[in-house]
Amino acid sequence: MELKQTTTAAPKKKAISFLFKKNQSLVMNNRMYLFVIPALAVFGTFWIWPFLKLFTYSVTDFNGFNLNYNNVGFDNFKAIFESGILFNSIGNTLTYTALLVIGGNLLALILAFALNSKIKGMAFYRSAAYIPALFSAIVIGFVWSYVYMPESGLIASVMNLFGLDGAGFNVLGDYGKALYGITLVDVWKNVGQTMIIYLAGLQTIDDSVLESAEMDGCTGWQAIRHVKIPLLAPSITINVILNVINGLKAFDYPFIMTNGGPGDSTNTLMFSIYKMAFTEQQFGKAAAFSVVSFIVIIAITAVLLVFMSKKESEME
């Protein structure tokens, strides 16, 4: 009789301990979500809340200081469309972005193919190509402002050595050339980062694929065009998207090197918002400008993602 009682008690204890462990694991899993709360609080405070307030201020005459602002409806949106600032800023930003995407990716591809070899000192050359990406935009902007400086700048001094008119060289002071000048600086700074992504993509290509292409009679250029570049489709998509993001949020170099000038030739979307809010103290109008810019950027990004995914599938 006693033996029977002991044999039935053991399973009960196991069942109780199993339920206890199961409930304990459920409690621990639920507690894990508590670690997300601080991150969500920071994200909500510094991103979601300001984003929602942006729409509130866009229909007011808020100047950034006086909290007794009035609701003006869609007058701010009407003003930015009628003034021409919006379309000028969109045009400059799209030009800046297109030059950054085309120039940056072409130069990075050339560098990646040139540096994708096993020769002595290649690590040094790769590091040298990446060095500009390590410096901040402020440092790069001030250095290139000296390079572009008329009369006594680096380029002007070199021109004087060869008997050319260095005093007349003034890229940043030329209405038609200033935007191209600052875009070149951005391309130079980011080409190393773009090159690294292409270089990583090239090194993932299996040697057997290249050997098969060579056996089929592909020359060097044909292998690049029909084998390597199609296999770099994911890297191309990543770099194009990154360059587009950099172009659409361009602010540093127009602010540091030209202050939006000469005239409005280097006024980008982000710089126009900054100037409207902090220089002209028209926060309501700047908020409306930000809302329109947000819609434009979302539309461009959506079109780009569809286009790049389609091209990537075709290249595969």
Helices and strands as residue ranges (DSSP letters): H 2-32, G 33-35, H 36-43, I 44-48, H 49-57, H 75-83, H 85-115, H 122-130, G 131-134, H 137-148, H 154-161, H 178-203, H 207-215, H 220-223, I 224-228, H 229-231, H 233-248, H 252-253, I 254-258, H 269-274, I 275-279, H 283-315
